[in-house]
Amino acid sequence: MRIVGGAFRGRRLAAPTGHDVRPTSERTRESLFNILAHGLADWGGELEAASVVDLFCGTGALGLEALSRGAAHVTLIDNSGPVLSAARKNSALGINAAKRTIILKMDATMLAPPPRAAQAPCAIAFLDPPYGSGLAVPALGSLKARGWLGDGGLAVVEIAAGEELDPPLGYRAIETRAYGAAKVLFLKLRS
């Protein structure tokens, strides 16, 4: 697995061994970031210079891909220490990237208010919870309630292709795409 575009294109990403981590595929990430760059008219935002949060970050692939493609800052959040060790290793992309990345051990469904270093409220939140876990909706609620995602912000949620997700109060679905075993929903936080 590697970063597929931007300044760190081709950089290999390590996955922790012995843990249930399912990184977003390279093909899905490429498509997702093409949509963010060129095809999401109902959003009105952009990745360039955005502050981003990656919940259930696993390897950090989504957040680091965003950083590679021009995001100003990324916060990687997961509740597993060993998983965060892999994300920390993967985030070692150079001194400039290190200054623009923070890593937090936190439960995505019960977020604490963002520290100043997170540069929140963020414009984009990536959520890739374990398939079938039902954790996406409480995490979306926590993002909103704790001020991690700003008004008009975009939540990009990956779930299993067969799963359904009704956007919680305050979010509006603007696009859904299917990629093999995965489905990606683009949800806008209503301003």
N, CA, C and O of each residue as an XYZ file, in Angstrom:
764
protein
N       0.848     -1.173      0.000
C       0.000      0.000      0.000
C       0.893      1.236      0.000
O       1.939      1.266      0.648
N       0.453      2.265     -0.748
C       1.262      3.473     -0.876
C       0.372      4.702     -1.023
O      -0.831      4.576     -1.252
N       0.954      5.879     -0.893
C       0.260      7.127     -1.185
C       0.201      7.240     -2.705
O       1.210      7.044     -3.382
N      -0.973      7.554     -3.242
C      -1.152      7.477     -4.690
C      -1.038      8.808     -5.430
O      -0.976      8.802     -6.660
N      -1.009      9.937     -4.744
C      -0.906     11.209     -5.459
C      -0.286     12.302     -4.615
O      -0.170     12.178     -3.396
N       0.112     13.375     -5.282
C       0.626     14.533     -4.584
C       2.108     14.470     -4.275
O       2.852     13.697     -4.878
N       2.524     15.291     -3.331
C       3.941     15.463     -2.994
C       4.613     14.190     -2.499
O       5.811     14.006     -2.714
N       3.868     13.308     -1.843
C       4.451     12.085     -1.284
C       4.073     10.846     -2.085
O       4.146      9.726     -1.579
N       3.671     11.050     -3.331
C       3.244      9.952     -4.205
C       4.288      8.833     -4.225
O       5.490      9.075     -4.337
N       3.783      7.599     -4.114
C       4.647      6.427     -4.154
C       5.202      6.008     -2.805
O       5.771      4.922     -2.690
N       5.052      6.840     -1.780
C       5.558      6.517     -0.447
C       4.804      5.324      0.119
O       3.576      5.348      0.193
N       5.514      4.294      0.515
C       4.901      3.084      1.064
C       4.371      3.345      2.465
O       4.967      4.087      3.245
N       3.227      2.713      2.770
C       2.604      2.829      4.085
C       2.606      1.464      4.760
O       2.214      0.462      4.162
N       3.046      1.440      5.993
C       3.091      0.201      6.769
C       1.747     -0.028      7.458
O       1.093      0.923      7.887
N       1.346     -1.275      7.561
C       0.139     -1.642      8.310
C       0.570     -2.452      9.521
O       1.486     -3.269      9.419
N      -0.070     -2.244     10.666
C       0.304     -3.009     11.857
C      -0.035     -4.486     11.678
O      -1.044     -4.832     11.062
N       0.804     -5.337     12.214
C       0.554     -6.769     12.126
C      -0.303     -7.217     13.299
O      -0.201     -6.670     14.397
N      -1.142     -8.208     13.063
C      -1.940     -8.788     14.135
C      -3.112     -7.951     14.581
O      -3.704     -8.243     15.620
N      -3.472     -6.921     13.839
C      -4.596     -6.075     14.212
C      -5.596     -6.046     13.069
O      -5.237     -6.234     11.907
N      -6.821     -5.814     13.404
C      -7.888     -5.786     12.414
C      -7.944     -4.402     11.758
O      -8.792     -3.574     12.090
N      -7.024     -4.176     10.823
C      -6.952     -2.906     10.113
C      -7.256     -3.181      8.645
O      -6.691     -4.095      8.044
N      -8.146     -2.388      8.081
C      -8.561     -2.546      6.685
C      -8.369     -1.208      5.995
O      -9.312     -0.422      5.910
N      -7.162     -0.931      5.498
C      -6.922      0.367      4.861
C      -7.776      0.552      3.600
O      -8.075     -0.411      2.894
N      -8.157      1.784      3.335
C      -8.878      2.109      2.112
C      -7.963      1.810      0.936
O      -6.803      2.222      0.929
N      -8.477      1.095     -0.062
C      -7.659      0.681     -1.195
C      -7.124      1.884     -1.961
O      -7.695      2.974     -1.917
N      -6.021      1.667     -2.661
C      -5.425      2.731     -3.462
C      -6.403      3.221     -4.524
O      -6.517      4.423     -4.763
N      -7.101      2.298     -5.152
C      -8.058      2.669     -6.206
C      -9.184      3.540     -5.642
O      -9.573      4.532     -6.257
N      -9.701      3.166     -4.476
C     -10.769      3.947     -3.849
C     -10.261      5.320     -3.441
O     -10.943      6.323     -3.653
N      -9.061      5.375     -2.854
C      -8.491      6.673     -2.466
C      -8.282      7.577     -3.683
O      -8.586      8.769     -3.633
N      -7.767      7.012     -4.768
C      -7.553      7.807     -5.984
C      -8.875      8.396     -6.465
O      -8.947      9.580     -6.792
N      -9.910      7.579     -6.508
C     -11.224      8.038     -6.955
C     -11.792      9.082     -5.998
O     -12.296     10.118     -6.430
N     -11.709      8.810     -4.712
C     -12.225      9.728     -3.694
C     -11.579     11.106     -3.806
O     -12.271     12.122     -3.752
N     -10.261     11.144     -3.963
C      -9.580     12.436     -4.036
C      -9.816     13.125     -5.377
O      -9.783     14.354     -5.445
N     -10.052     12.369     -6.437
C     -10.457     12.982     -7.702
C     -11.823     13.647     -7.552
O     -12.050     14.735     -8.081
N     -12.718     13.000     -6.839
C     -14.044     13.586     -6.586
C     -13.898     14.867     -5.770
O     -14.536     15.873     -6.080
N     -13.068     14.840     -4.737
C     -12.867     16.042     -3.920
C     -12.287     17.190     -4.744
O     -12.626     18.353     -4.527
N     -11.418     16.855     -5.682
C     -10.764     17.891     -6.476
C     -11.628     18.409     -7.621
O     -11.524     19.577     -7.999
N     -12.489     17.539     -8.180
C     -13.148     17.920     -9.429
C     -14.646     17.728     -9.509
O     -15.271     18.279    -10.414
N     -15.258     16.969     -8.601
C     -16.629     16.601     -8.885
C     -17.619     16.641     -7.749
O     -18.520     15.804     -7.714
N     -17.505     17.552     -6.833
C     -18.424     17.602     -5.708
C     -18.982     19.015     -5.576
O     -18.680     19.734     -4.623
N     -19.795     19.393     -6.546
C     -20.302     20.761     -6.643
C     -21.116     21.187     -5.424
O     -21.056     22.353     -5.034
N     -21.868     20.283     -4.816
C     -22.716     20.645     -3.681
C     -21.936     20.942     -2.404
O     -22.512     21.401     -1.417
N     -20.650     20.687     -2.417
C     -19.855     20.952     -1.226
C     -19.404     22.401     -1.180
O     -19.663     23.093     -0.195
N     -18.745     22.870     -2.210
C     -18.287     24.249     -2.245
C     -16.967     24.491     -1.546
O     -16.506     25.632     -1.506
N     -16.339     23.465     -0.992
C     -15.045     23.615     -0.338
C     -13.949     23.045     -1.211
O     -14.183     22.657     -2.355
N     -12.745     22.997     -0.654
C     -11.650     22.373     -1.388
C     -10.616     21.820     -0.426
O     -10.510     22.245      0.725
N      -9.861     20.864     -0.929
C      -8.844     20.196     -0.128
C      -7.617     21.086      0.077
O      -7.020     21.083      1.154
N      -7.247     21.832     -0.933
C      -6.066     22.691     -0.866
C      -6.155     23.619      0.348
O      -7.115     24.376      0.495
N      -5.156     23.548      1.202
C      -5.027     24.386      2.401
C      -6.070     24.090      3.481
O      -6.222     24.876      4.416
N      -6.780     22.983      3.370
C      -7.800     22.618      4.360
C      -7.170     21.960      5.587
O      -6.085     21.383      5.517
N      -7.869     22.062      6.691
C      -7.534     21.306      7.890
C      -8.414     20.059      7.872
O      -9.620     20.146      7.640
N      -7.804     18.893      8.119
C      -8.467     17.600      7.945
C      -8.330     16.769      9.213
O      -7.299     16.812      9.885
N      -9.381     16.007      9.537
C      -9.305     15.031     10.622
C      -9.645     13.660     10.045
O     -10.577     13.527      9.251
N      -8.884     12.642     10.448
C      -9.049     11.269      9.973
C      -9.375     10.394     11.181
O      -8.489     10.043     11.960
N     -10.681     10.039     11.330
C     -11.120      9.191     12.442
C     -11.019      7.727     12.061
O     -11.158      7.369     10.892
N     -10.775      6.882     13.055
C     -10.531      5.454     12.809
C      -9.393      5.375     11.791
O      -9.486      4.638     10.809
N      -8.325      6.132     12.024
C      -7.309      6.373     10.992
C      -6.540      5.133     10.566
O      -6.032      5.091      9.445
N      -6.438      4.123     11.418
C      -5.670      2.937     11.012
C      -4.267      3.322     10.604
O      -3.515      3.873     11.408
N      -3.905      3.041      9.367
C      -2.564      3.357      8.862
C      -2.363      4.853      8.637
O      -1.234      5.313      8.469
N      -3.462      5.611      8.635
C      -3.390      7.041      8.344
C      -3.466      7.343      6.863
O      -3.237      8.481      6.453
N      -3.786      6.338      6.044
C      -3.744      6.479      4.584
C      -4.586      7.647      4.074
O      -4.116      8.409      3.229
N      -5.815      7.808      4.563
C      -6.670      8.883      4.064
C      -6.133     10.258      4.448
O      -6.035     11.147      3.603
N      -5.792     10.430      5.704
C      -5.273     11.715      6.153
C      -3.947     12.071      5.512
O      -3.724     13.224      5.140
N      -3.063     11.091      5.379
C      -1.756     11.357      4.779
C      -1.876     11.608      3.281
O      -1.113     12.393      2.719
N      -2.824     10.950      2.637
C      -3.108     11.223      1.221
C      -3.579     12.673      1.068
O      -3.172     13.368      0.137
N      -4.435     13.121      1.986
C      -4.907     14.509      1.949
C      -3.736     15.481      2.130
O      -3.649     16.487      1.427
N      -2.851     15.184      3.058
C      -1.675     16.025      3.290
C      -0.799     16.070      2.040
O      -0.311     17.132      1.655
N      -0.606     14.920      1.414
C       0.190     14.834      0.202
C      -0.396     15.668     -0.925
O       0.331     16.195     -1.767
N      -1.729     15.781     -0.931
C      -2.425     16.487     -2.013
C      -2.762     17.944     -1.682
O      -3.559     18.566     -2.383
N      -2.170     18.484     -0.636
C      -2.292     19.916     -0.406
C      -3.029     20.363      0.832
O      -3.144     21.567      1.061
N      -3.537     19.447      1.645
C      -4.166     19.862      2.898
C      -3.117     20.562      3.764
O      -1.944     20.188      3.751
N      -3.540     21.567      4.504
C      -2.620     22.325      5.345
C      -2.237     21.574      6.608
O      -1.116     21.705      7.101
N      -3.176     20.783      7.133
C      -2.957     20.121      8.414
C      -3.826     18.875      8.500
O      -4.937     18.854      7.971
N      -3.326     17.838      9.163
C      -4.116     16.627      9.366
C      -3.967     16.155     10.814
O      -2.878     16.167     11.388
N      -5.100     15.739     11.380
C      -5.122     15.108     12.699
C      -5.552     13.664     12.505
O      -6.623     13.404     11.956
N      -4.728     12.723     12.949
C      -5.017     11.293     12.859
C      -5.491     10.812     14.219
O      -4.807     11.002     15.224
N      -6.677     10.180     14.249
C      -7.266      9.723     15.512
C      -7.634      8.251     15.420
O      -8.275      7.820     14.461
N      -7.226      7.485     16.422
C      -7.614      6.085     16.562
C      -7.546      5.760     18.052
O      -6.917      6.493     18.816
N      -8.185      4.673     18.472
C      -8.153      4.326     19.896
C      -7.185      3.190     20.210
O      -7.121      2.741     21.354
N      -6.436      2.719     19.224
C      -5.501      1.612     19.415
C      -4.062      2.119     19.388
O      -3.621      2.711     18.403
N      -3.342      1.883     20.472
C      -1.939      2.286     20.534
C      -1.076      1.671     19.452
O      -0.338      2.394     18.784
N      -1.141      0.335     19.249
C      -0.326     -0.280     18.191
C      -0.676      0.240     16.794
O       0.210      0.407     15.955
N      -1.946      0.492     16.545
C      -2.350      1.038     15.245
C      -1.778      2.442     15.085
O      -1.283      2.787     14.012
N      -1.841      3.248     16.132
C      -1.298      4.604     16.065
C       0.217      4.605     15.881
O       0.771      5.538     15.301
N       0.891      3.560     16.375
C       2.337      3.452     16.142
C       2.626      3.327     14.647
O       3.573      3.930     14.142
N       1.803      2.539     13.940
C       1.968      2.416     12.484
C       1.653      3.741     11.799
O       2.359      4.144     10.874
N       0.597      4.422     12.246
C       0.249      5.734     11.668
C       1.375      6.737     11.903
O       1.686      7.545     11.027
N       1.983      6.684     13.088
C       3.091      7.593     13.409
C       4.279      7.316     12.488
O       4.912      8.244     11.984
N       4.573      6.043     12.274
C       5.659      5.662     11.363
C       5.353      6.154      9.952
O       6.230      6.693      9.277
N       4.119      5.973      9.509
C       3.731      6.387      8.164
C       3.758      7.901      7.993
O       3.978      8.401      6.890
N       3.536      8.624      9.075
C       3.496     10.094      8.984
C       4.888     10.717      8.939
O       5.011     11.935      8.810
N       5.926      9.913      9.042
C       7.299     10.422      8.982
C       7.664     10.707      7.527
O       8.488     10.015      6.929
N       7.036     11.733      6.977
C       7.210     12.077      5.562
C       8.173     13.239      5.364
O       8.331     13.730      4.246
N       8.805     13.676      6.419
C       9.714     14.819      6.347
C       9.313     15.868      7.368
O       8.201     15.845      7.895
N      10.213     16.775      7.639
C      10.005     17.766      8.692
C       8.800     18.656      8.412
O       8.070     19.002      9.341
N       8.577     19.026      7.183
C       7.441     19.878      6.853
C       6.124     19.150      7.127
O       5.182     19.754      7.642
N       6.049     17.874      6.793
C       4.838     17.089      7.046
C       4.638     16.870      8.543
O       3.507     16.905      9.029
N       5.712     16.649      9.266
C       5.611     16.426     10.710
C       5.015     17.642     11.418
O       4.266     17.484     12.382
N       5.329     18.830     10.963
C       4.792     20.049     11.558
C       3.303     20.204     11.277
O       2.611     20.950     11.970
N       2.811     19.504     10.265
C       1.412     19.643      9.855
C       0.561     18.434     10.233
O      -0.554     18.274      9.736
N       1.092     17.581     11.119
C       0.384     16.359     11.505
C       0.388     16.208     13.020
O       1.423     16.368     13.667
N      -0.791     15.893     13.585
C      -0.825     15.462     14.983
C      -1.558     14.138     15.051
O      -2.436     13.852     14.238
N      -1.182     13.335     16.034
C      -1.749     12.009     16.210
C      -2.300     11.930     17.626
O      -1.597     12.217     18.595
N      -3.584     11.531     17.735
C      -4.247     11.480     19.037
C      -4.873     10.114     19.268
O      -5.506      9.547     18.377
N      -4.689      9.593     20.477
C      -5.364      8.358     20.879
C      -6.669      8.766     21.540
O      -6.687      9.344     22.627
N      -7.775      8.444     20.845
C      -9.078      8.900     21.307
C     -10.159      7.995     20.726
O      -9.988      7.426     19.648
N     -11.260      7.866     21.436
C     -12.435      7.158     20.945
C     -13.183      8.104     20.014
O     -13.629      9.168     20.442
N     -13.324      7.730     18.752
C     -13.947      8.602     17.746
C     -15.418      8.867     18.023
O     -15.977      9.831     17.500
N     -16.053      8.034     18.833
C     -17.473      8.237     19.130
C     -17.689      9.146     20.334
O     -18.810      9.583     20.594
N     -16.614      9.431     21.070
C     -16.684     10.304     22.249
C     -15.481     11.241     22.253
O     -14.666     11.228     23.176
N     -15.389     12.052     21.207
C     -14.247     12.944     21.063
C     -14.218     14.003     22.154
O     -15.255     14.486     22.610
N     -13.020     14.346     22.553
C     -12.822     15.507     23.416
C     -12.809     16.740     22.514
O     -12.633     16.605     21.303
N     -12.989     17.923     23.067
C     -12.855     19.111     22.225
C     -11.472     19.121     21.576
O     -10.503     18.659     22.178
N     -11.375     19.642     20.358
C     -10.087     19.616     19.658
C      -9.052     20.511     20.319
O      -9.361     21.626     20.740
N      -7.815     20.015     20.409
C      -6.752     20.892     20.908
C      -6.441     21.958     19.850
O      -6.738     21.771     18.670
N      -5.863     23.038     20.265
C      -5.530     24.128     19.341
C      -4.670     23.622     18.176
O      -4.824     24.092     17.049
N      -3.776     22.676     18.437
C      -2.889     22.147     17.400
C      -3.648     21.452     16.273
O      -3.101     21.289     15.183
N      -4.887     21.043     16.506
C      -5.677     20.355     15.476
C      -6.200     21.307     14.411
O      -6.693     20.866     13.372
N      -6.099     22.584     14.655
C      -6.571     23.611     13.717
C      -8.029     23.381     13.324
O      -8.399     23.505     12.157
N      -8.837     23.047     14.309
C     -10.272     22.824     14.103
C     -11.017     24.129     14.290
O     -10.496     25.024     14.957
N     -12.193     24.283     13.745
C     -12.942     23.237     13.070
C     -12.341     22.914     11.700
O     -11.863     23.789     10.978
N     -12.385     21.634     11.378
C     -11.817     21.140     10.129
C     -12.813     21.298      8.984
O     -14.022     21.364      9.201
N     -12.292     21.358      7.778
C     -13.127     21.445      6.576
C     -13.545     20.065      6.094
O     -14.589     19.907      5.461
N     -12.712     19.056      6.401
C     -12.971     17.690      5.932
C     -12.694     16.708      7.061
O     -11.700     16.825      7.778
N     -13.593     15.734      7.206
C     -13.394     14.624      8.140
C     -13.515     13.326      7.362
O     -14.486     13.121      6.633
N     -12.539     12.458      7.513
C     -12.600     11.118      6.936
C     -12.951     10.152      8.057
O     -12.365     10.207      9.139
N     -13.913      9.263      7.796
C     -14.308      8.252      8.769
C     -14.290      6.892      8.082
O     -14.979      6.686      7.082
N     -13.512      5.980      8.612
C     -13.423      4.631      8.059
C     -13.528      3.623      9.205
O     -12.566      2.922      9.516
N     -14.726      3.559      9.836
C     -14.881      2.639     10.969
C     -14.896      1.192     10.494
O     -15.097      0.931      9.307
N     -14.685      0.247     11.410
C     -14.790     -1.165     11.017
C     -16.161     -1.431     10.391
O     -17.184     -0.963     10.891
N     -16.166     -2.175      9.307
C     -17.423     -2.492      8.629
C     -18.398     -3.183      9.585
O     -18.011     -4.054     10.363
N     -19.642     -2.786      9.513
C     -20.697     -3.410     10.301
C     -20.695     -3.045     11.766
O     -21.456     -3.626     12.540
N     -19.862     -2.097     12.177
C     -19.724     -1.762     13.596
C     -20.795     -0.794     14.100
O     -21.052     -0.733     15.302
N     -21.421     -0.039     13.199
C     -22.397      0.959     13.624
C     -21.770      2.179     14.275
O     -22.468      2.956     14.926
N     -20.462      2.364     14.110
C     -19.767      3.464     14.782
C     -19.778      4.779     14.001
O     -19.450      5.826     14.560
N     -20.148      4.742     12.724
C     -20.097      5.961     11.915
C     -21.042      7.038     12.439
O     -20.640      8.195     12.568
N     -22.277      6.685     12.738
C     -23.260      7.689     13.173
C     -22.854      8.337     14.499
O     -22.886      9.565     14.589
N     -22.472      7.577     15.537
C     -22.039      8.263     16.758
C     -20.782      9.108     16.558
O     -20.627     10.146     17.202
N     -19.883      8.673     15.673
C     -18.679      9.468     15.406
C     -19.042     10.771     14.694
O     -18.473     11.819     14.998
N     -19.975     10.716     13.756
C     -20.441     11.931     13.087
C     -21.068     12.899     14.095
O     -20.841     14.108     14.033
N     -21.846     12.358     15.010
C     -22.439     13.194     16.061
C     -21.383     13.835     16.934
O     -21.498     15.005     17.299
N     -20.355     13.075     17.272
C     -19.281     13.588     18.109
C     -18.478     14.674     17.386
O     -18.086     15.666     18.000
N     -18.232     14.491     16.086
C     -17.534     15.512     15.295
C     -18.265     16.848     15.377
O     -17.656     17.899     15.581
N     -19.574     16.782     15.215
C     -20.399     17.993     15.224
C     -20.470     18.604     16.628
O     -20.238     19.800     16.806
N     -20.794     17.772     17.615
C     -21.006     18.259     18.980
C     -19.750     18.867     19.587
O     -19.836     19.830     20.350
N     -18.593     18.322     19.263
C     -17.348     18.790     19.874
C     -16.611     19.844     19.049
O     -15.548     20.312     19.456
N     -17.161     20.220     17.900
C     -16.559     21.289     17.115
C     -15.385     20.887     16.249
O     -14.576     21.732     15.866
N     -15.282     19.606     15.937
C     -14.194     19.152     15.068
C     -14.448     19.484     13.603
O     -13.505     19.750     12.858
N     -15.709     19.470     13.181
C     -16.062     19.745     11.782
C     -16.842     21.048     11.731
O     -17.819     21.225     12.458
N     -16.405     21.958     10.868
C     -17.027     23.265     10.777
C     -18.294     23.260      9.937
O     -18.540     22.332      9.168
N     -19.095     24.312     10.094
C     -20.306     24.469      9.282
C     -19.944     24.414      7.809
O     -18.995     25.061      7.368
N     -20.707     23.637      7.051
C     -20.429     23.455      5.636
C     -19.324     22.455      5.376
O     -18.971     22.202      4.225
N     -18.764     21.874      6.454
C     -17.689     20.894      6.317
C     -18.175     19.596      5.698
O     -19.372     19.309      5.686
N     -17.244     18.826      5.189
C     -17.541     17.583      4.496
C     -17.064     16.388      5.305
O     -15.909     16.333      5.728
N     -17.963     15.428      5.519
C     -17.593     14.155      6.144
C     -17.613     13.098      5.051
O     -18.623     12.926      4.368
N     -16.508     12.394      4.885
C     -16.377     11.333      3.896
C     -16.337     10.020      4.672
O     -15.381      9.746      5.398
N     -17.385      9.210      4.513
C     -17.560      8.011      5.336
C     -17.481      6.768      4.469
O     -18.223      6.633      3.496
N     -16.573      5.854      4.825
C     -16.485      4.568      4.127
C     -17.148      3.495      4.981
O     -16.813      3.311      6.151
N     -18.106      2.787      4.363
C     -18.781      1.669      5.022
C     -18.802      0.501      4.037
O     -18.420      0.655      2.877
N     -19.245     -0.657      4.499
C     -19.362     -1.818      3.615
C     -20.449     -1.567      2.583
O     -21.432     -0.879      2.860
N     -20.271     -2.120      1.403
C     -21.214     -1.897      0.297
C     -22.645     -2.256      0.679
O     -23.577     -1.603      0.209
N     -22.848     -3.260      1.503
C     -24.185     -3.689      1.897
C     -24.768     -2.944      3.076
O     -25.931     -3.157      3.416
N     -24.005     -2.084      3.706
C     -24.481     -1.322      4.868
C     -25.310     -0.125      4.435
O     -25.163      0.390      3.327
N     -26.178      0.301      5.328
C     -26.934      1.538      5.140
C     -26.512      2.514      6.222
O     -26.155      2.119      7.332
N     -26.557      3.784      5.886
C     -26.240      4.817      6.854
C     -27.196      5.977      6.618
O     -27.174      6.611      5.563
N     -28.028      6.245      7.605
C     -28.891      7.419      7.558
C     -28.127      8.561      8.209
O     -27.767      8.471      9.382
N     -27.872      9.639      7.463
C     -27.104     10.743      8.051
C     -27.782     11.282      9.309
O     -28.992     11.506      9.320
N     -27.001     11.489     10.362
C     -27.587     12.028     11.591
C     -27.998     13.488     11.413
O     -27.632     14.140     10.435
N     -28.747     13.970     12.358
C     -29.246     15.345     12.341
C     -28.097     16.324     12.106
O     -27.057     16.260     12.760
N     -28.313     17.212     11.172
C     -27.309     18.221     10.858
C     -26.489     17.903      9.622
O     -25.801     18.777      9.094
N     -26.551     16.656      9.150
C     -25.794     16.257      7.975
C     -26.744     16.003      6.803
O     -27.871     15.546      6.991
N     -26.272     16.304      5.603
C     -27.034     16.047      4.387
C     -26.164     15.250      3.426
O     -25.032     15.642      3.140
N     -26.691     14.124      2.922
C     -25.959     13.315      1.945
C     -25.933     14.049      0.613
O     -26.977     14.463      0.110
N     -24.741     14.212      0.038
C     -24.650     14.879     -1.260
C     -24.158     13.961     -2.369
O     -24.305     14.283     -3.548
N     -23.574     12.817     -2.004
C     -23.101     11.877     -3.022
C     -22.808     10.543     -2.362
O     -22.401     10.491     -1.201
N     -23.015      9.463     -3.106
C     -22.656      8.117     -2.659
C     -22.000      7.408     -3.831
O     -22.492      7.479     -4.958
N     -20.900      6.730     -3.574
C     -20.196      5.973     -4.606
C     -19.887      4.579     -4.077
O     -19.591      4.410     -2.895
N     -19.958      3.580     -4.956
C     -19.647      2.198     -4.592
C     -18.325      1.797     -5.234
O     -18.061      2.119     -6.392
N     -17.503      1.092     -4.469
C     -16.205      0.603     -4.936
C     -16.018     -0.830     -4.449
O     -15.439     -1.045     -3.384
N     -16.493     -1.802     -5.200
C     -16.355     -3.200     -4.802
C     -17.045     -3.455     -3.480
O     -18.263     -3.306     -3.378
N     -16.281     -3.838     -2.460
C     -16.836     -4.157     -1.142
C     -17.104     -2.917     -0.302
O     -17.631     -3.022      0.805
N     -16.749     -1.747     -0.814
C     -16.888     -0.504     -0.048
C     -17.897      0.440     -0.681
O     -18.146      0.409     -1.886
N     -18.467      1.278      0.172
C     -19.337      2.362     -0.258
C     -18.837      3.623      0.446
O     -18.550      3.605      1.643
N     -18.736      4.715     -0.309
C     -18.258      5.969      0.258
C     -19.387      6.992      0.162
O     -19.931      7.240     -0.914
N     -19.723      7.577      1.304
C     -20.759      8.613      1.371
C     -20.092      9.951      1.646
O     -19.184     10.057      2.470
N     -20.560     10.961      0.940
C     -20.094     12.323      1.141
C     -21.246     13.075      1.810
O     -22.308     13.250      1.212
N     -21.035     13.514      3.040
C     -22.042     14.182      3.830
C     -21.605     15.599      4.168
O     -20.475     15.816      4.606
N     -22.486     16.553      3.969
C     -22.174     17.941      4.271
C     -22.842     18.334      5.585
O     -24.033     18.094      5.786
N     -22.062     18.938      6.469
C     -22.612     19.461      7.714
C     -23.316     20.763      7.377
O     -22.692     21.716      6.910
N     -24.607     20.796      7.613
C     -25.408     21.967      7.244
C     -24.961     23.192      8.022
O     -24.739     23.138      9.232
N     -24.835     24.282      7.309
C     -24.448     25.532      7.979
C     -25.663     26.350      8.323
O     -25.536     27.435      8.891
